[in-house]
Amino acid sequence: KMMQNVHLAPEADEDDLYSGYNDYNPTFDTEDLENDVAFQQAARTSHGRRPPVTAKIPGTSASRPLATGFGSKATLTSSMGRPMTGAIQDGVARPMTAVHAAGYTKAAMRGSLFDPLGQARGPAPPLEMKNSDSSEEKIRQLEKKVNELVEESCIANSCGDLKLALEKAKEAGRKERVLVRQREQIATSENINLDLTYSVLFNLASQYAANEMYTEALNTYQVIVKNKMFSNGGRLKVNMGNIYLKQRNYSKAIKLYRMALDQIPSVHKEMRIKIMQNIGVAFIKTGQYADAISSFEHIMSMSPNLKAGFNLILCYFAIGNSEQMKKAFQKLIAVPLEVDYDDKYISSNDDPHTNLLIEAIKNDSLRQIERERKSMAEEYIMTAAKLIAPVIETSFAVGYDWCVEVVKASHYVELANDLEINKATTYLRQQDFNQALETLKMFEKKDSRVKSAAATNLSFLYYLENELAQATNYADLAVNSDRYNPAALTNKGNTVFANGDYEKAAEFYKEALRNDSSCTEALYNLGLTHKKLNRIDEALDCFLKLHAILRNSAQVLYQIANIYEIMEDPNKDPKKAIEWLLQLISVVPTDPHVLSELGKLYDNEGDKSQAFHYYYESYRYFPSNIEVIEWLGAYYIDTQFCEKAIEYFERAALILPTQVKWQLMVASCYRRSGNYQKALEKYKVIHRKFPDNVECLRFLVRLCTDMGLKEVQEYMTKLKKVEKLKEMREQRIKSGRDGSARSRREGNAGGDSGGTKGERLSAKLKALPGTSEPYESSGSKEIGKYHASYIDPLGPQAERPKTAARKRAEEDDFADEELGEDLLPE
């Protein structure tokens, strides 16, 4: 029996995690309650409603038996040896806890019931209503309103509504002053909320500065700075210095920056560096380069950054110290960029989890910040190299080579090749094409990216020199080196376009757009290609897409307007071309070609007043366009203002002195206005310059006859002689035409020997320079040019149909059908 209570230890020392779960406690057994005598007795009688027997203090550790149906007795004791909660100890009711501050006292009556919630005392009295008319409540609400106004002012400023932000800031200032007065009336001045006052004044000064009300902003900042109760108010002298810097009061700005620097402790290192940088910039503005150099040198020794390094190079360049320029350039190169390079964005294994992670961080916001910082560093270095290369050594080339060697020794190795290409473009600006070609040809054995960039520039150079064979070869090399280079594909498309293969050129432009959808050059050239292929809708779609990217591009706007003019679709709005040309005028208001186009469109619409306005504006900016001059002269003749028309026809006669038509028009205007003496003198001048002109002689005869002059017989003799010569000339021309027609019928004269006059005219028109030539992506970003100068390669213009003015003139004493005047067609 002794061994019954002996338990052998387990072989392993490990604890059983599930021990005790199979122990049976009869207290929680409810299945045999029907057989429990005590429970059934309590259920049938009032025994179960008796108050429970509570423990007493002397029996703290005592146990009471719990009767069950199994006859066993379980002992319930306090695990901490403390009495049960709610027990009566020596006649005093204990509280729920032993905390005396709960509101219980030892003076409670003996035998009181346990009532921890205080239900015996009845319902709690109602809460006192908050008095909204009290001074404290009014002050609290006013303070809340001031804070709301400050927040609304800041939000309006962030949204760009500077005027509303200032109004809110002023209103917050007014309410804050009312708040201070109310506080002073009911309490001492120590209760004033200094933080609220500071925030209101600071916001008001900031809004004044944002609205360029600098005097008010400075006065508000002075209120904060001079108040000793604001512990950090001295730092706002930086803001005051910034305002003086905007006002170009540099000496005052430097003074305030230095005062702020004195009040900022040395632990705030970054802020002190920024203030010193502002001081250096202000010294540069005043031309005090030595003081600026000391500021930037201190920054580069304490906390180097890109802006300070670049400004230091500028200062040494300004004073012409080449050795210090080199040292400053080396310091700029050595500035830590704090950017992780692309190695961490390249997957080194085939782990799908790692690859997903790399894809997720490849273009996140942190990666974009790194790219921006790296791009800014490269821009500073490239600009500094281009600036100092011509002056640090004996020649531009040697200086550039030194910069390239320094860059190669740094972690900006990739920039070395870009500097070499930039060296070639600098040669181009100096018009040293041979050196540029030699420099670019050095990259033919480099890696694919650099080779493609160099070949693209070479292709562009040869394209400009109209050497299409070489341009094509280098365009092919650029494309083969880097098939994803949109500039190379665009230049390849240009060479194919120049050879007349528009379909193939369109394919190259489309491929360039697939590689870079933002390649505006390829998109523009694709639109020109569709225009050449007469795919007007597709061309319009290209230019509309380009307009969404380049909102104020004059060339794109002109192409869209020109396409709408070409369409001439009655189902579409006929004023579309006019709308786009009006947009173009807002971008280039002084382009005479566009103004004349607008005048022509309004003339076609029948709006003569608007047409006159735009033709007159075109003439004002470029008074040598014959078409514009002719239209204006005809307009004044139509409106019976012949004296005004004389001014324009005299201008045309000055531009084209070998064409008799314009001088005849001047004489005709004198005749129409009734000034016959002036007309006679003008006809005599014309006859001296053009003695064989039949029209001039006819009018001389008529004028002399009507005016009774003796010279009439002389002019009649000359007229008969000239008419006879003209008749003989026409007969020779007619016989020559008959002979040529007979020879063509017999097949003796080749059909392509000379062509008819109409064919020659068409050939000359086709030979004129157009506006649909493609441009190169590697060169200038100009997309197209407008040709405002007038070139008349076809000689005198053919006669045009008669206008209303001409029909009216036929009823006059002098018949105009003998003049051959060239007026504007209806």
C-alpha positions in Angstrom: 0.0 0.0 0.0 2.9 2.3 0.6 3.9 1.9 -3.0 0.4 3.0 -4.2 1.3 6.6 -3.6 4.7 6.3 -5.2 5.0 7.6 -8.7 8.0 6.8 -10.8 9.7 9.7 -12.6 9.6 9.6 -16.4 12.6 8.5 -18.3 12.9 11.8 -20.1 13.3 15.1 -18.2 10.9 16.8 -20.6 7.7 18.1 -19.0 4.4 16.7 -20.2 2.6 19.6 -22.0 -0.8 17.9 -21.5 -0.6 16.9 -17.8 -3.7 17.7 -15.7 -6.1 17.7 -18.6 -7.6 14.3 -17.5 -7.9 15.1 -13.8 -11.6 14.9 -12.7 -13.2 17.6 -10.6 -16.7 16.6 -9.4 -17.6 20.2 -8.8 -18.3 20.8 -12.5 -20.2 17.6 -13.1 -23.8 18.4 -14.0 -24.9 15.1 -15.4 -25.8 13.5 -12.0 -27.5 16.5 -10.4 -30.8 14.5 -10.4 -29.2 12.1 -7.9 -27.7 14.9 -5.8 -29.8 15.0 -2.6 -28.6 18.4 -1.4 -29.3 20.0 -4.8 -32.8 18.5 -5.1 -33.6 19.7 -1.5 -32.5 23.2 -2.3 -34.5 23.2 -5.5 -37.7 22.0 -3.7 -37.5 24.3 -0.7 -36.3 27.8 0.1 -33.0 26.4 1.1 -31.4 27.6 -2.1 -32.6 31.2 -1.6 -30.8 31.6 1.7 -27.9 34.1 1.7 -24.6 32.5 1.3 -22.4 31.8 4.3 -19.5 34.2 4.1 -16.1 33.7 5.6 -14.9 35.5 8.6 -11.6 37.0 9.4 -10.3 34.5 11.9 -11.0 31.7 9.5 -9.1 33.2 6.6 -7.3 30.0 5.8 -10.1 27.8 6.9 -12.1 25.8 4.4 -15.7 24.9 4.2 -17.0 21.7 2.9 -19.0 21.6 -0.4 -21.5 18.7 -0.5 -22.0 16.9 -3.7 -23.8 13.9 -4.8 -20.7 11.8 -4.6 -20.3 12.3 -0.9 -17.0 13.9 -1.3 -16.0 17.3 0.1 -14.0 19.9 -1.8 -12.1 22.5 0.1 -12.2 26.1 -1.4 -9.5 28.3 0.0 -8.1 31.7 -1.1 -5.0 31.2 -3.2 -3.5 34.3 -1.6 -4.6 33.6 1.9 -6.9 36.7 1.8 -10.6 36.8 2.7 -13.2 36.5 0.1 -14.2 39.7 -1.5 -17.3 41.2 0.1 -16.8 39.5 3.4 -17.8 41.2 6.6 -14.8 41.7 8.8 -15.5 42.6 12.4 -18.8 44.1 11.4 -17.2 46.4 8.7 -18.1 45.8 5.0 -15.0 45.5 2.9 -14.9 47.3 -0.4 -14.4 45.5 -3.7 -10.8 46.4 -3.6 -8.4 47.4 -1.0 -8.0 50.9 -2.4 -9.1 53.4 0.2 -9.7 56.2 -2.4 -12.6 54.2 -3.9 -14.9 56.1 -1.6 -15.4 53.6 1.2 -14.7 54.3 4.8 -14.2 52.2 7.9 -17.1 53.9 9.6 -19.6 51.7 7.7 -22.3 50.1 9.9 -21.9 46.5 10.9 -24.0 44.2 8.9 -24.4 46.4 5.8 -25.1 44.6 2.6 -22.5 44.3 -0.1 -23.3 47.0 -2.7 -20.2 47.8 -4.8 -22.2 49.7 -7.5 -24.1 51.9 -5.0 -27.5 50.8 -6.3 -29.0 51.2 -2.8 -28.5 54.9 -3.0 -30.9 55.3 -6.0 -30.3 56.8 -9.4 -27.4 59.3 -9.9 -28.4 63.0 -10.1 -28.6 64.4 -13.6 -25.4 65.9 -15.2 -25.1 69.7 -14.9 -25.7 71.4 -18.2 -22.6 73.2 -19.7 -23.2 76.9 -19.6 -22.5 78.2 -23.1 -22.6 81.7 -21.9 -19.7 81.4 -19.6 -16.5 83.2 -20.3 -14.4 80.1 -20.3 -16.6 78.4 -22.8 -16.5 81.4 -25.1 -12.7 81.6 -25.0 -12.5 77.9 -25.7 -14.7 78.2 -28.7 -12.9 81.2 -30.0 -9.5 79.5 -29.7 -10.9 76.5 -31.6 -12.1 78.9 -34.4 -8.7 80.5 -34.6 -7.0 77.1 -35.1 -9.5 76.2 -37.8 -8.8 79.4 -39.7 -5.1 78.8 -39.6 -5.6 75.3 -40.9 -7.9 76.5 -43.7 -5.3 79.2 -44.6 -2.6 76.5 -45.0 -4.8 74.3 -47.0 -5.8 77.1 -49.4 -2.1 77.9 -49.9 -1.3 74.3 -50.7 -4.1 74.3 -53.3 -2.7 77.5 -54.9 -5.4 79.9 -53.8 -3.0 82.5 -52.3 -5.6 85.2 -52.0 -8.0 83.1 -50.0 -5.1 81.9 -47.8 -4.2 85.5 -47.0 -7.8 86.4 -46.2 -8.1 83.4 -43.8 -4.8 84.3 -42.2 -5.9 87.9 -41.6 -9.2 86.7 -40.1 -7.3 84.3 -37.8 -5.2 87.3 -36.7 -8.2 89.4 -35.9 -9.9 86.7 -33.9 -6.7 85.9 -32.0 -6.4 89.5 -30.9 -10.0 89.4 -29.6 -9.1 86.2 -27.8 -6.1 87.8 -26.1 -8.2 90.8 -24.9 -10.9 88.4 -23.4 -8.3 86.4 -21.6 -6.8 89.5 -20.1 -10.2 90.6 -18.8 -10.9 87.3 -16.9 -7.4 86.1 -16.0 -3.8 87.0 -15.7 -1.5 87.4 -18.7 0.2 84.1 -17.9 -2.7 82.2 -19.3 -2.2 83.6 -22.8 -1.6 80.8 -25.3 1.8 81.8 -26.8 1.9 78.9 -29.2 -1.3 80.0 -30.8 -0.2 83.6 -31.1 3.1 82.4 -32.7 1.4 80.1 -35.2 -1.1 82.9 -36.2 1.6 85.5 -36.7 3.9 83.1 -38.5 1.2 81.9 -40.9 0.1 85.5 -41.6 3.7 86.5 -42.5 4.1 83.4 -44.7 0.9 84.3 -46.6 2.0 87.9 -47.0 5.3 86.6 -48.5 3.5 84.2 -50.8 1.4 87.0 -52.2 4.5 89.1 -52.7 3.5 91.7 -50.1 7.0 91.8 -48.8 6.7 94.9 -46.6 3.7 93.5 -44.7 5.5 90.2 -44.3 8.7 91.8 -42.9 6.6 93.8 -40.4 4.9 90.7 -39.2 8.1 88.8 -38.9 9.5 91.8 -36.9 6.7 91.4 -34.4 7.7 87.8 -33.8 11.5 88.4 -33.7 11.3 91.3 -31.3 9.1 89.5 -28.8 11.4 87.9 -26.2 8.6 85.5 -25.1 9.0 83.5 -28.4 12.2 81.5 -27.7 12.8 80.4 -31.3 11.7 83.6 -33.0 15.3 84.4 -34.0 15.3 81.6 -36.6 12.7 83.5 -38.6 15.4 85.9 -39.7 16.2 83.4 -42.3 12.8 84.0 -43.8 13.4 87.7 -43.6 16.7 87.3 -45.4 15.0 85.3 -48.2 12.5 88.2 -48.7 15.4 90.7 -48.9 17.1 88.4 -51.4 13.9 88.4 -53.6 13.9 92.2 -53.3 17.6 92.2 -54.5 18.6 93.9 -51.2 21.6 91.6 -50.9 23.5 93.4 -48.1 20.4 93.3 -45.9 19.9 89.6 -46.7 23.4 88.7 -45.8 23.1 90.6 -42.5 20.0 88.7 -41.5 21.4 85.4 -42.6 24.4 86.0 -40.3 22.2 87.0 -37.4 20.1 83.8 -37.8 23.4 81.8 -38.0 24.5 83.3 -34.7 21.2 82.2 -33.0 21.2 78.6 -34.2 23.2 76.2 -32.1 25.9 74.1 -33.7 24.0 70.9 -33.1 21.7 71.9 -35.9 24.4 71.2 -38.5 22.2 70.8 -41.6 20.3 74.0 -41.1 23.5 76.0 -40.5 24.9 74.6 -43.8 21.8 75.7 -45.7 22.0 79.2 -44.3 25.7 79.4 -45.2 24.8 78.3 -48.7 22.3 81.2 -48.9 25.0 83.6 -47.8 27.3 82.3 -50.5 24.6 82.8 -53.2 24.0 86.3 -51.9 27.7 87.1 -52.2 27.6 85.8 -55.8 24.8 88.1 -56.6 26.8 91.1 -55.3 29.9 90.0 -57.1 31.9 89.4 -53.9 33.4 86.1 -55.2 36.1 85.8 -52.6 33.5 85.9 -49.7 31.3 83.4 -51.6 34.3 81.1 -52.1 35.0 81.1 -48.3 31.4 80.1 -47.6 31.3 77.3 -50.2 34.8 76.0 -49.2 33.6 75.8 -45.6 30.5 73.8 -46.8 32.6 71.5 -48.9 34.8 70.7 -45.9 32.0 70.2 -43.4 29.1 68.7 -45.4 29.8 68.6 -49.2 26.9 68.7 -51.6 26.4 69.0 -55.3 25.0 72.6 -55.3 27.7 74.0 -53.2 30.4 72.2 -55.3 28.9 73.6 -58.5 28.7 77.1 -57.1 32.3 76.9 -56.0 33.3 76.1 -59.5 31.3 79.0 -60.8 33.1 81.4 -58.4 36.6 80.2 -59.4 35.6 80.5 -63.0 34.4 84.1 -62.4 37.8 85.0 -61.0 39.7 83.0 -63.6 41.6 80.6 -61.3 42.1 77.5 -63.4 44.0 75.5 -60.8 41.3 76.0 -58.2 38.7 75.1 -60.9 40.4 71.7 -61.3 40.4 71.2 -57.5 36.8 72.2 -57.2 35.8 69.9 -60.1 37.5 67.0 -58.3 35.6 67.9 -55.1 32.3 67.9 -57.0 33.1 64.5 -58.5 33.9 63.2 -54.9 30.6 64.3 -53.4 28.9 61.1 -52.0 25.7 60.6 -54.0 24.1 58.2 -51.4 22.4 56.2 -54.2 22.4 52.5 -54.5 23.5 51.6 -58.0 21.6 49.3 -60.4 23.3 46.1 -59.1 20.6 45.5 -56.5 17.9 45.7 -59.1 19.4 42.8 -61.1 18.3 39.4 -60.1 21.2 37.0 -59.4 19.2 33.8 -59.2 15.9 32.3 -60.3 14.2 32.6 -57.0 10.6 33.7 -57.8 10.2 35.5 -54.5 13.4 37.5 -55.1 12.4 38.3 -58.6 9.0 39.6 -57.4 10.6 41.8 -54.8 13.0 43.3 -57.4 10.1 44.0 -59.8 8.2 45.7 -56.9 11.1 48.0 -56.0 12.4 48.6 -59.5 10.2 51.7 -60.0 8.9 52.6 -56.6 9.1 56.1 -55.1 12.5 55.6 -53.5 13.9 54.4 -56.8 12.5 57.5 -58.6 14.2 59.7 -56.0 17.5 57.9 -56.6 17.1 58.4 -60.4 16.4 62.1 -59.9 19.4 62.6 -57.6 21.7 60.7 -60.0 20.3 62.7 -63.0 20.9 66.0 -61.1 24.5 65.0 -60.3 25.2 64.1 -63.9 23.8 67.4 -65.1 26.0 69.4 -62.7 29.1 67.4 -63.7 28.4 67.8 -67.4 27.6 71.5 -67.1 30.8 72.1 -65.1 32.9 70.2 -67.5 31.6 72.2 -70.5 32.2 75.4 -68.6 35.8 74.8 -67.5 37.1 72.7 -70.3 38.0 75.7 -72.6 39.9 77.6 -69.9 41.7 75.1 -67.6 44.2 74.1 -70.3 45.8 75.5 -73.4 43.0 74.4 -75.7 39.4 73.3 -75.5 40.2 69.7 -76.5 43.0 69.3 -73.9 40.7 70.6 -71.2 37.9 68.3 -72.2 40.3 65.3 -72.1 41.4 66.3 -68.5 37.8 66.3 -67.4 37.2 62.9 -69.1 40.1 61.4 -67.3 38.9 62.7 -63.9 35.4 61.4 -64.5 36.8 57.9 -65.6 38.6 57.7 -62.2 35.4 58.3 -60.3 32.1 56.3 -59.8 30.6 58.3 -62.7 32.4 56.2 -65.3 29.4 56.2 -67.6 29.6 59.9 -67.9 33.0 59.8 -69.6 31.5 58.6 -72.9 28.8 61.2 -72.7 31.4 63.9 -72.2 33.2 62.6 -75.3 30.0 62.9 -77.3 29.4 66.3 -75.9 32.8 67.2 -77.0 31.8 66.3 -80.6 28.6 68.4 -80.3 30.7 71.4 -79.1 32.8 71.0 -82.2 29.6 71.2 -84.2 28.6 74.5 -82.5 32.0 75.8 -83.4 31.3 74.6 -87.0 34.3 72.4 -86.9 32.7 69.5 -88.7 35.8 67.5 -89.4 36.8 67.3 -85.7 33.3 66.4 -84.8 33.3 63.5 -87.3 36.7 62.3 -86.0 35.6 62.4 -82.4 32.4 60.5 -83.1 34.1 57.9 -85.3 36.3 56.9 -82.2 33.2 55.3 -80.7 32.7 52.7 -83.4 34.5 50.1 -81.3 32.9 51.0 -78.0 30.0 49.2 -76.3 26.7 49.1 -78.1 25.0 52.0 -76.2 27.8 54.5 -76.9 28.3 53.2 -80.4 24.6 53.7 -81.2 24.6 57.3 -79.8 27.7 58.2 -81.8 26.4 56.6 -85.0 23.1 58.4 -84.5 24.9 61.8 -84.4 27.0 60.8 -87.4 23.9 59.9 -89.4 22.4 63.2 -88.5 25.5 65.1 -89.6 25.7 63.4 -93.0 21.9 63.9 -93.4 22.4 67.6 -92.9 25.2 67.6 -95.5 22.8 65.8 -97.9 25.1 62.7 -98.1 22.2 60.2 -97.9 24.5 57.2 -98.5 26.7 57.9 -95.5 23.7 58.9 -93.4 22.0 55.6 -94.3 25.2 53.6 -93.4 25.5 55.2 -90.0 21.8 55.0 -89.3 22.0 51.2 -90.0 25.0 51.0 -87.6 23.1 52.9 -84.9 20.1 50.6 -85.3 22.1 47.4 -85.3 24.1 48.5 -82.2 21.0 49.3 -80.2 17.6 48.3 -81.7 15.8 50.0 -78.9 17.3 53.4 -79.5 14.3 55.6 -80.7 16.6 58.3 -82.0 18.5 55.9 -84.2 15.2 54.5 -85.6 14.0 58.0 -86.2 17.1 58.9 -88.2 16.8 55.7 -90.1 13.3 56.5 -91.0 14.4 60.0 -92.1 16.9 58.5 -94.6 14.3 56.2 -96.0 11.8 59.1 -96.2 14.4 61.2 -98.1 14.7 58.3 -100.7 10.9 58.4 -101.2 10.0 55.1 -99.5 7.3 56.5 -97.3 5.8 53.1 -96.3 9.1 51.8 -95.0 9.8 55.1 -93.2 6.4 54.8 -91.4 7.5 51.4 -90.1 10.7 52.8 -88.6 8.8 55.7 -87.0 6.2 53.2 -85.5 9.0 51.0 -84.1 10.6 54.1 -82.5 7.3 54.9 -80.9 6.9 51.3 -79.6 10.3 51.6 -77.9 9.5 55.1 -76.5 6.0 56.4 -76.7 7.1 59.9 -75.8 9.4 60.2 -78.8 7.8 63.4 -80.3 10.1 63.5 -83.3 9.0 60.0 -84.5 5.4 60.9 -83.9 5.6 64.1 -85.9 7.5 62.5 -88.8 4.9 59.7 -88.8 2.2 62.3 -89.2 4.1 63.8 -92.2 4.5 60.4 -93.7 0.8 59.7 -93.5 0.2 63.1 -95.0 2.5 62.2 -97.9 0.6 58.9 -98.4 -2.7 60.8 -98.4 -3.9 59.1 -95.2 -5.3 62.3 -93.9 -7.3 60.8 -90.9 -4.2 58.9 -89.6 -2.0 62.0 -90.0 -4.6 64.0 -88.1 -4.6 61.4 -85.3 -0.8 61.6 -85.0 -0.8 65.4 -84.8 -3.7 65.5 -82.3 -1.7 63.0 -80.0 1.3 65.2 -80.4 -0.7 68.2 -79.5 -1.7 66.5 -76.2 2.1 66.2 -75.4 3.3 69.5 -76.8 0.5 71.9 -76.0 2.1 75.1 -77.4 4.0 73.8 -80.3 3.5 76.1 -83.3 4.5 73.5 -85.8 2.0 71.0 -84.5 -0.8 73.5 -84.5 -0.1 74.5 -88.0 -0.1 70.9 -89.3 -3.5 70.3 -87.7 -4.9 73.4 -89.2 -3.4 72.6 -92.6 -4.9 69.1 -92.5 -8.4 70.4 -91.7 -7.9 72.8 -94.6 -7.0 69.9 -96.9 -10.0 67.8 -95.9 -12.6 70.3 -97.3 -15.3 67.9 -96.0 -18.7 69.6 -96.0 -19.9 67.1 -93.4 -17.2 68.4 -91.0 -17.1 71.9 -89.4 -15.7 74.2 -92.1 -14.3 76.5 -89.4 -12.1 73.9 -87.8 -9.0 75.1 -89.7 -9.8 78.7 -88.6 -10.1 77.6 -84.9 -6.7 75.9 -85.0 -5.0 78.8 -86.8 -6.4 81.2 -84.1 -4.8 78.9 -81.5 -1.6 79.2 -83.5 -1.8 82.9 -83.6 -1.9 83.0 -79.8 1.4 81.2 -79.8 3.1 83.0 -82.6 1.2 86.3 -83.0 3.7 87.8 -85.5 3.9 85.1 -88.1 2.9 86.7 -91.4 2.3 83.4 -93.2 -0.2 82.2 -90.6 -2.0 85.6 -90.7 -2.3 85.5 -94.5 -3.6 81.9 -94.2 -6.3 83.1 -91.8 -7.2 86.0 -94.2 -7.5 83.5 -97.1 -9.8 81.2 -95.1 -12.0 84.1 -93.9 -12.2 85.4 -97.5 -13.4 81.9 -98.6 -16.0 82.1 -95.9 -17.2 85.5 -97.3 -16.2 87.4 -94.2 -14.3 90.3 -95.9 -13.8 92.4 -92.8 -12.0 89.6 -90.9 -10.1 88.7 -94.0 -9.0 92.3 -94.4 -7.9 92.5 -90.7 -5.6 89.4 -91.0 -4.3 90.3 -94.4 -3.4 93.8 -93.1 -1.7 92.3 -90.0 0.3 90.0 -92.3 1.3 93.0 -94.5 2.3 95.0 -91.4 4.8 92.3 -90.2 6.0 91.3 -93.7 5.3 94.0 -96.4 6.9 92.0 -99.3 4.3 89.2 -99.8 3.0 89.9 -103.3 -0.2 87.8 -102.7 -1.1 89.9 -99.7 -0.3 93.1 -101.4 -2.5 92.1 -104.4 -5.4 91.2 -102.2 -5.3 94.4 -100.2 -5.1 96.5 -103.4 -8.0 94.7 -104.9 -10.0 95.1 -101.6 -9.6 98.9 -101.7 -10.6 98.9 -105.4 -13.8 96.8 -104.6 -14.6 99.3 -101.8 -14.1 102.3 -104.1 -11.0 103.6 -102.3 -8.6 103.7 -105.2 -6.3 106.2 -103.6 -5.5 103.6 -100.8 -4.9 100.9 -103.4 -2.2 103.0 -105.0 0.0 102.6 -101.9 0.0 98.8 -102.2 0.5 98.6 -106.0 3.4 101.0 -105.8 4.9 98.6 -103.2 4.4 95.7 -105.6 6.1 97.7 -108.4 9.1 98.3 -106.1 9.4 94.5 -105.3 8.9 93.4 -108.9 10.2 96.3 -111.1 10.4 94.2 -114.2 6.7 93.4 -114.3 4.7 96.1 -116.0 1.4 94.9 -114.5 1.8 96.6 -111.1 2.7 100.0 -112.7 -0.3 99.7 -115.0 -2.4 99.1 -111.9 -1.1 102.3 -110.3 -2.0 104.3 -113.4 -5.4 102.7 -113.5 -6.1 103.7 -109.9 -5.2 107.3 -110.7 -7.6 107.2 -113.7 -10.4 105.6 -111.6 -10.1 108.3 -108.9 -10.4 111.0 -111.6 -6.8 112.3 -111.4 -6.2 112.1 -115.2 -3.1 114.3 -115.2 -1.4 111.9 -112.7 -2.6 109.0 -114.8 -1.2 110.5 -118.0 2.2 111.1 -116.3 2.3 107.6 -115.0 1.5 106.1 -118.4 4.3 108.2 -119.9 6.8 106.8 -117.3 5.6 103.3 -118.1 6.0 103.9 -121.8 9.6 105.0 -121.4 10.4 101.8 -119.4 8.3 99.5 -121.5 8.0 101.0 -125.0 6.5 97.9 -126.6 3.6 97.6 -124.1 0.3 97.8 -126.1 -2.0 98.5 -123.1 0.1 101.5 -122.1 0.0 103.0 -125.6 -3.8 102.5 -125.9 -4.4 104.4 -122.7 -2.0 107.1 -123.8 -3.9 107.6 -127.0 -7.3 107.7 -125.2 -6.1 110.1 -122.6 -4.4 112.4 -125.0 -7.5 112.4 -127.3 -9.9 113.3 -124.4 -7.6 115.9 -123.0 -6.9 117.4 -126.5 -3.2 117.0 -126.4 -1.0 117.1 -129.5 1.0 114.0 -128.7 -2.0 111.8 -129.7 -0.7 111.4 -133.3 2.7 110.3 -132.1 1.3 107.7 -129.7 -1.2 106.4 -132.4 1.7 105.8 -134.8 3.6 103.9 -132.1 0.5 101.9 -131.2 0.0 100.8 -134.8 3.6 99.8 -135.1 3.6 97.8 -131.9 0.3 96.1 -132.7 1.7 95.1 -136.1 4.8 93.6 -134.4 2.6 91.8 -131.9 0.5 90.3 -134.7 3.6 89.1 -136.5 4.9 87.6 -133.3 1.7 85.7 -132.6 1.6 84.3 -136.2 5.1 82.9 -135.7 4.2 81.4 -132.4 1.0 79.9 -134.0 3.0 78.4 -136.9 5.5 77.0 -134.5 2.8 75.3 -132.5 1.2 73.8 -135.6 4.6 72.4 -136.6 5.3 70.9 -133.2 1.8 69.4 -133.1 2.3 67.8 -136.6 5.7 66.5 -135.5 4.2 64.9 -132.4 1.6 63.2 -134.5 4.3 61.9 -136.8 6.3 60.7 -133.8 9.4 62.5 -134.8 9.7 64.7 -131.7 10.0 63.0 -128.3 7.0 63.5 -126.0 9.3 64.4 -123.1 11.5 66.9 -124.9 10.1 70.0 -123.3 6.4 69.5 -122.5 3.7 72.0 -122.7 3.6 75.3 -120.7 1.2 73.7 -118.2 3.5 70.7 -117.7 6.5 73.0 -117.2 4.5 75.0 -114.7 3.5 71.9 -112.8 7.1 70.7 -112.7 8.2 74.0 -111.3 5.5 73.9 -108.6 6.6 70.5 -107.6 10.2 71.6 -107.3 9.3 74.3 -104.8 10.4 73.6 -101.2 7.6 72.1 -99.1 6.7 72.1 -95.5 6.6 68.3 -95.1 10.3 67.6 -94.8 11.2 65.3 -91.8 13.6 66.4 -89.2 16.2 64.5 -87.2 15.9 63.5 -83.6 19.5 63.9 -82.7 19.8 67.5 -83.8 17.7 70.5 -83.2 14.2 70.1 -81.7 12.7 72.3 -84.4 9.9 70.4 -86.1 9.2 72.7 -89.0 9.7 76.2 -90.4 7.4 78.7 -91.9 8.6 80.3 -95.2 7.5 83.9 -95.1 9.7 85.2 -97.9 8.2 85.5 -101.3 10.0 83.8 -104.3 8.4 84.0 -107.7 10.3 81.4 -109.9 7.5 81.2 -112.5 7.7 84.8 -113.8 4.6 87.0 -114.4 1.4 85.5 -113.2 -1.4 84.5 -115.6 -4.5 86.6 -115.9 -7.3 85.9 -113.5 -11.0 86.1 -113.8 -12.7 89.4 -113.6 -14.0 90.7 -110.3 -17.0 92.9 -109.5 -14.7 96.0 -109.5 -13.5 95.1 -113.0 -17.0 94.6 -114.3 -17.9 98.1 -113.0 -14.9 99.6 -114.7 -16.0 98.2 -118.0 -18.9 100.6 -117.9 -16.5 103.5 -117.6 -15.3 105.7 -120.5 -12.1 103.6 -120.7 -12.5 99.9 -121.3 -10.5 97.8 -118.8 -10.5 94.7 -121.0 -7.6 96.3 -122.8 -5.6 96.7 -119.6 -5.1 93.1 -118.6 -5.2 94.1 -114.9 -4.7 91.2 -112.5 -7.2 91.6 -109.6 -8.2 89.2 -106.9 -10.5 86.5 -108.2 -13.9 86.0 -106.7 
